[in-house]
Amino acid sequence: MKGFFEIVPNKERRDEIVIELENNGGKYKRGKGSQKQATVLVMAESITVKPTKKYRHKTNKKVRYIKMKLLCDLSKESTNVQVEQAIDSKVSAITDGANNYNDLAKNLTDHKAVVIKDKKETLKILPWVHIAISNAKRLLLDVHHSIGEEYLQSYLDEFCYKFNRKYFNSVFDRVLTNSVSMKWEANV
């Protein structure tokens, strides 16, 4: 699924935007093609869990890992390149009904495209993608206020790194475990 993050364009892009604004009557585009937004491909690995009585209002999927990649455009080619690099071909994927996901069936075992008509349905179909997007946007707005286009991928990588390790124990325990279990090889 894709998300749109507000950015501050770099210097080269600003010159292009000035020309576009002059041709558009001084107004920014709205929606997908906005000059103020960057397109990000968001992928979430989730597993289905049995809902409990205590948490029956929550989603029946548990997230394992997420990945966010900045896209240069909304074409099928750029989406396919990112998916091929990030996802194993043996998995199944559920996406929204956008046209740039049409060719994913060629690269994956199973691909299900769901057209989402109602906002309430989004949390049932792709819950963790939307949660990850909203959490990342909130973090970026709270901490950084505005982000340059050239730095967005680094901030998204940091967010994904922290999100993917939220179930880990303390950092000290992880470092200690990794250092003890590391096998050294002598290069003689």
C-alpha positions as CSV (number, residue, x, y, z in Angstrom):
1,M,0.0,0.0,0.0
2,K,1.2,3.5,-0.6
3,G,1.2,6.5,1.7
4,F,1.8,10.1,1.0
5,F,4.2,12.1,3.3
6,E,4.5,15.8,3.3
7,I,8.0,17.0,2.4
8,V,10.1,20.1,1.7
9,P,11.3,19.7,-1.9
10,N,15.1,19.9,-2.6
11,K,16.5,22.8,-4.5
12,E,16.3,21.2,-8.0
13,R,12.7,20.2,-7.4
14,R,11.8,23.7,-6.1
15,D,12.7,25.2,-9.5
16,E,10.4,22.7,-11.2
17,I,7.6,23.5,-8.7
18,V,7.8,27.3,-9.4
19,I,7.3,26.6,-13.1
20,E,4.4,24.3,-12.3
21,L,2.8,26.9,-10.0
22,E,3.0,29.5,-12.7
23,N,1.3,27.3,-15.2
24,N,-1.4,26.2,-12.6
25,G,-2.4,29.7,-11.5
26,G,-0.3,29.7,-8.3
27,K,-2.0,26.7,-6.8
28,Y,-0.5,23.4,-5.7
29,K,-2.0,20.2,-7.1
30,R,-4.2,18.3,-4.7
31,G,-4.1,14.5,-4.0
32,K,-1.7,12.0,-5.5
33,G,0.3,14.3,-7.7
34,S,0.9,17.1,-5.1
35,Q,4.2,18.8,-5.3
36,K,4.4,18.8,-1.5
37,Q,4.1,15.1,-1.0
38,A,6.3,12.1,-1.5
39,T,5.0,8.7,-2.3
40,V,6.0,5.9,0.0
41,L,5.4,2.2,-0.5
42,V,4.5,0.5,2.8
43,M,4.7,-3.2,3.3
44,A,3.7,-5.0,6.4
45,E,4.2,-8.7,7.2
46,S,1.3,-9.9,9.4
47,I,0.0,-13.2,10.7
48,T,-3.6,-14.0,11.6
49,V,-4.3,-14.6,15.2
50,K,-7.3,-15.8,17.1
51,P,-9.1,-12.9,18.8
52,T,-9.6,-13.2,22.5
53,K,-12.7,-12.1,24.4
54,K,-10.8,-9.3,26.1
55,Y,-9.6,-7.8,22.8
56,R,-12.4,-8.7,20.4
57,H,-12.6,-5.1,19.1
58,K,-9.0,-5.3,17.9
59,T,-7.8,-6.6,14.5
60,N,-7.3,-10.3,14.1
61,K,-3.8,-9.7,12.6
62,K,-0.5,-9.3,14.4
63,V,2.3,-7.4,12.7
64,R,5.7,-8.8,12.5
65,Y,7.8,-6.5,10.3
66,I,7.2,-3.4,8.2
67,K,9.2,-1.8,5.4
68,M,8.8,1.6,3.9
69,K,10.4,2.7,0.6
70,L,10.3,6.0,-1.1
71,L,9.0,5.8,-4.7
72,C,10.0,8.2,-7.4
73,D,6.6,7.9,-9.1
74,L,3.4,5.8,-9.0
75,S,4.2,3.6,-12.0
76,K,3.9,-0.2,-12.1
77,E,7.6,-0.5,-12.9
78,S,8.9,1.4,-9.8
79,T,6.5,-0.5,-7.6
80,N,7.5,-3.9,-9.0
81,V,11.2,-3.1,-8.5
82,Q,10.7,-2.3,-4.9
83,V,8.5,-5.4,-4.3
84,E,11.0,-7.7,-6.0
85,Q,13.8,-6.4,-3.8
86,A,11.8,-6.5,-0.5
87,I,9.5,-9.5,-0.7
88,D,10.1,-13.2,-1.3
89,S,8.3,-14.5,-4.3
90,K,6.7,-17.4,-2.3
91,V,4.5,-15.1,-0.2
92,S,0.9,-13.9,-0.8
93,A,0.0,-10.3,-0.7
94,I,-3.1,-8.2,-0.2
95,T,-3.1,-4.7,-1.7
96,D,-5.6,-2.1,-2.3
97,G,-7.1,-1.9,-5.8
98,A,-4.6,0.7,-7.3
99,N,-3.5,0.1,-10.8
100,N,0.2,0.1,-10.0
101,Y,-0.2,-3.3,-8.2
102,N,-1.7,-5.1,-11.2
103,D,1.5,-6.8,-12.2
104,L,2.4,-8.1,-8.7
105,A,0.7,-11.5,-9.5
106,K,3.5,-12.3,-11.9
107,N,6.1,-12.0,-9.1
108,L,4.2,-13.4,-6.1
109,T,2.6,-16.8,-5.4
110,D,-0.8,-15.2,-4.6
111,H,-1.9,-11.6,-5.0
112,K,-5.3,-10.3,-3.9
113,A,-6.3,-6.8,-4.8
114,V,-9.2,-5.4,-2.8
115,V,-11.0,-2.3,-3.8
116,I,-11.7,-0.4,-0.5
117,K,-14.9,1.6,-0.8
118,D,-15.6,2.4,2.9
119,K,-13.1,3.9,5.4
120,K,-14.2,1.3,8.0
121,E,-13.1,-1.5,5.7
122,T,-9.5,-0.3,5.6
123,L,-8.8,-1.3,9.2
124,K,-10.2,-4.8,8.5
125,I,-8.3,-5.4,5.2
126,L,-4.9,-3.7,5.7
127,P,-4.8,-2.7,9.4
128,W,-1.1,-2.6,10.1
129,V,-0.3,-0.7,6.9
130,H,-2.6,2.1,8.0
131,I,-1.4,2.0,11.6
132,A,2.3,2.2,10.4
133,I,1.6,5.1,8.1
134,S,-0.3,7.1,10.7
135,N,2.4,6.4,13.4
136,A,5.2,7.4,11.0
137,K,3.4,10.6,10.0
138,R,2.7,11.5,13.6
139,L,6.3,10.9,14.6
140,L,7.7,13.0,11.8
141,L,5.3,15.8,12.5
142,D,6.0,15.8,16.2
143,V,9.7,15.5,16.2
144,H,10.9,17.0,12.9
145,H,8.1,19.3,11.8
146,S,9.2,19.4,8.2
147,I,11.5,17.0,6.3
148,G,13.6,17.5,3.2
149,E,13.0,15.2,0.3
150,E,16.5,13.8,0.4
151,Y,16.2,12.9,4.1
152,L,12.8,11.2,4.1
153,Q,14.0,7.7,3.4
154,S,16.5,7.9,6.3
155,Y,13.8,8.9,8.7
156,L,11.5,6.1,7.4
157,D,14.3,3.6,7.8
158,E,14.8,4.7,11.4
159,F,11.0,4.4,12.1
160,C,10.9,0.9,10.6
161,Y,14.0,-0.2,12.6
162,K,12.4,0.9,15.9
163,F,9.0,-0.5,14.9
164,N,10.4,-3.9,13.9
165,R,12.2,-4.2,17.2
166,K,9.4,-3.3,19.5
167,Y,8.9,-6.8,20.8
168,F,12.6,-7.3,21.6
169,N,13.9,-7.1,25.1
170,S,16.2,-4.3,26.2
171,V,19.1,-3.3,23.9
172,F,21.6,-4.5,26.5
173,D,20.1,-8.0,26.5
174,R,20.2,-8.1,22.7
175,V,23.8,-7.0,22.5
176,L,24.8,-9.5,25.2
177,T,23.0,-12.3,23.5
178,N,24.5,-11.5,20.1
179,S,28.0,-11.2,21.5
180,V,27.9,-14.5,23.3
181,S,26.4,-16.4,20.4
182,M,28.8,-15.0,17.8
183,K,31.2,-17.6,16.4
184,W,34.6,-16.3,15.7
185,E,36.7,-17.7,12.8
186,A,40.4,-17.5,12.9
187,N,42.0,-16.4,9.7
188,V,45.4,-18.1,9.9
